[in-house]
Structures are given as structure tokens and as C-alpha cells.
Amino acid sequence: MTINFEILAYDETPLGPLCLRRRELLAEPGTIVTEVSLNHEFLMSSYNTASERALASGALALREGTGLDALVGGLGLGYTAREALASDRVARVEVVEFLPQVIGWLEKGLIPLAAELNADPRLRVVQDDVYRRLSAEPARLFDLVLIDVDHSPEDRLAAANGSFYTEEGLERAKRHLMPGGVLGVWSYDESASFAAALRRVFRDVRVEPVEFKNRFVGETQTDWLFFARP
């Protein structure tokens, strides 16, 4: 029996070893998935992408109009950006990715959505720290600001990211939104403390669970999306 397993990229980064791999699922022969690990911990997979896609579609459902301008924090495997670009109401998507290696995966065609994303002229990917961007004075305003970087507000990839999840950090991030714009944040945890901080800063806050069947462990799991409007 032949099992497909391939390391597509492996690099040392300031956040620890970063690995991009592709493998065939033992439980589903013929199903090939692309996975990312960081600092020897599982980060994301092309197998379960419902919540990453819902981060964009949920924010779009809350924002009316056309010619929308979106900022996405974290490229990952590209599913949030692709979902935003799937809407003909979106004119521009800027993705801010901290790790240049991840941008290289897109440029080299190593991730499943690379061809589609690279062919869309509305997409721009830049290397930067999205939290640093959101803490600075805005150069321009966005209709959507979508953040999928950390595991959760309490389980962060870097300690410095924590300032974003505070009331002060959210006040700074809010300055980057158009009137009526939407901030969306992904998390694997419900995080009541973060929801409370959002409600102290924003007029309209929604916390939405996204359930999916994780066949790896044979149970239903839940990710959490936070949406806020000023």
C-alpha cells in the first residue's frame, strides 16, 4: 500500500519551525490534504476550511454596498481571501502576512488555491505585521478587516499580539474601518473576555459558532467568529 506524504517546504522562522506538507488521509484513501504546522504544532489544513471561509462570508453579509475594500490579516492557505474575492461586491483584497515564507508558498504555487489567487488582479499580498498596521494611524480605511492569525485571543502565536485583543487595541483597530465597516476575528475558543472587550468598543457585536465534523477524531468541533461594527 502506497501512502502519499510530501514535505513541500520547511523553514526556520522567528515564530519557530514552519512546515508545509501534503499527505493522503489514511481514513479516506484518495483524499489529499495540505497542512501547515508552526513550532511543531498543527496550525491549519485544507481539509476543514468552513470557519475560515465563513469569516469572510459572514462579514460580507453584514456590510452592504459594492466596490468593497478588504484587509485580511494572515494569508495561511488562502481560504479567507478566496472567499472574499468570490464576491463581485469586493473590489480589492489586501492580505498582510507576517512570514515571507508563507507568501513564497503562494508565489511558487505550493498551496491548493495558488493558481486561482495569483490570477485575480484584485488581490495584493504584502509582508508585514497586521497588528502593527492596525495599531498605527490608518493610511486608508477598509470596509472589512478580517483577522485569522492566532489560535485564539488567549492562545497567541506571539506574546506581542495580545495588545490587539485589549480595549485599547480594539479602539486603534476601529480607526481603520469605514463607517459601517466590519471587523471579523477568527478563534478556536469562545473567549468571553474578548467578546466583552469588543462590546465596550463597538456598537454591534456578534459571536457566531461554526460547527464542523472532524473526521480525524470522529466528533463535531466548533470554531468561533467575532464580528463587530462601530
Buried (B, 14 or more C-beta within 10 A) or exposed (E): EEEEEEEBBEBEBEEEEBBBBBBBBEEEEEEBBBBBBBEEEEBBBBBBBEBBBBBBBBBBEBBEEEEBBBBBBBBBBBBBBBBBBBBEEBEBBBBBBBBEBBBBBBEEEBBBBBEEBBEEEBBEBEBEBBBEBBBEEBEEBBBBBBBBBBBBBEEBBEEEBBBBBBEEBBEBBBEBBBEEBBBBBBBBBBBEEBBEBBBEBBEEBBBBEBEBEBEBEEEEBEBBBBBBBB
